[in-house]
Structures are given as C-alpha cells and as structure tokens.
Amino acid sequence: MLSHHEFATLILVRDAPDQVELNQPDLSALLERGLVSLERRPSGTRFPRVTTHGSFVLRLLSPAYFHAVE
C-alpha cells in the first residue's frame, strides 16, 4: 500500500518529473515497488518516469476510474 506521500510523488513524477528530487525516500520506495524507473537523458542527467505498472496504479486510484465502474 502506498502512503499519501508516495502517491503524491507518483503523481508528481507523472506530471512534472523535473521537479522530483532523486534522493527522496518516497521516490526510493516507488523505485523498489517498480512504479517508477530512472531514465537517462542524452545529456547524462537522470530523471524519474512512471512505469506501466505505476500508470496502472494511478488509473486505479483516480476518481474517474471509480465513476466508470459504477
């Protein structure tokens, strides 16, 4: 189960990956769970990216999903 901080970080990675600090514990937890991966730009800098599994979790937890199921 994700904490509210981890869920917020997952949304931030999806919407604004350049604003995520790579050394924060919430990002480490998402990496361990396979919800986020670290990609490398041609310049050599790393940035977080939501994985397919992470996208699935975001869809499941979105209010739009629950309205579609009803």
C-alpha positions in Angstrom: 0.0 0.0 0.0 1.3 3.5 -0.9 1.5 6.2 1.7 -0.2 9.5 0.7 3.4 11.0 0.3 4.3 8.2 -2.1 1.1 8.6 -4.1 1.7 12.4 -4.3 5.2 11.7 -5.5 3.9 9.2 -8.1 1.6 11.9 -9.5 4.5 14.5 -9.5 6.7 12.1 -11.4 3.9 11.7 -14.0 3.1 15.4 -14.3 6.4 17.2 -13.5 9.4 14.7 -13.4 11.9 17.5 -13.4 10.7 18.8 -10.1 11.3 15.5 -8.3 14.4 15.2 -6.1 16.1 11.9 -6.9 17.3 11.4 -3.3 14.0 11.5 -1.5 12.7 8.4 0.4 9.3 8.4 -1.3 10.9 8.1 -4.7 13.1 5.3 -3.4 10.0 3.4 -2.3 8.4 3.9 -5.7 11.5 2.6 -7.4 11.6 -0.5 -5.2 7.9 -1.2 -6.0 8.6 -0.9 -9.7 6.1 2.0 -10.1 8.9 4.4 -11.2 12.1 3.9 -13.1 15.1 6.2 -13.6 15.8 7.1 -17.2 18.9 8.8 -18.6 18.8 11.7 -21.0 21.3 12.1 -23.8 23.0 14.8 -21.6 23.6 12.1 -19.0 21.2 13.5 -16.4 18.7 11.1 -14.8 15.0 11.7 -14.4 12.2 9.6 -13.0 9.5 8.1 -15.2 6.3 6.3 -14.3 6.4 2.7 -15.4 3.5 0.8 -16.9 2.7 -0.7 -13.5 2.8 2.8 -12.0 0.4 4.1 -14.7 -2.0 1.2 -13.8 -1.9 2.2 -10.2 -2.7 5.8 -11.0 -5.6 4.8 -13.2 -7.0 2.6 -10.4 -6.8 5.3 -7.8 -8.2 8.1 -9.9 -11.8 9.3 -9.2 -12.6 8.9 -12.9 -11.9 5.1 -12.7 -14.4 4.8 -9.8 -17.1 6.7 -11.7 -16.6 4.5 -14.8 -17.0 1.3 -12.8 -20.3 2.3 -11.2 
